[in-house]
Amino acid sequence: MRFPLHRGRRGLFITLAGLGLLAACSTTPDTGADAPRAAVDAYIQALNARDSQALSRLAPPGNDATDDISRRIEANGGKDIRLTNADISSELVPDVAAARLTGTSSTGDYSERLTLTRTDDRWYVVLGEAPQNPSKQPASTSRP
């Protein structure tokens, strides 16, 4: 039995569209990391490479991290950091973790403390600052 050519093309198109949709759904986001340790490892790798774009992908969504990233690259970038210990704890809040990093670098000992946060099942290194909400005013310290 022969099928008209347009039926075969339509089936091929539907198959390819389905595969494209499946591939799009299965890709991992290009920001944050799957786990706290993965975020720490990506942070160290980005520092060693002096890769500001990789570091900005590790910053929490919405944070203005440009100045903080520049400062961190200036302080520790390109120094071949090798971790000997990454103590990561999340005792109080399940979506926040503290990481105490120690190791060596091309200039000597390395140590740093990071705060990690989880948003939408992705872990981020707290870099920069979140924008202020204009509807919230800081508390006044003066008496009326």
PyMOL commands that set and color helices and strands:
alter all, ss='L'
color gray80, all
select helices_A, chain A and resi 5-26+36-49+52-58+66-76
alter helices_A, ss='H'
color red, helices_A
select strands_A, chain A and resi 82-89+96-105+108-119+122-125
alter strands_A, ss='S'
color yellow, strands_A
deselect
rebuild
show_as cartoon
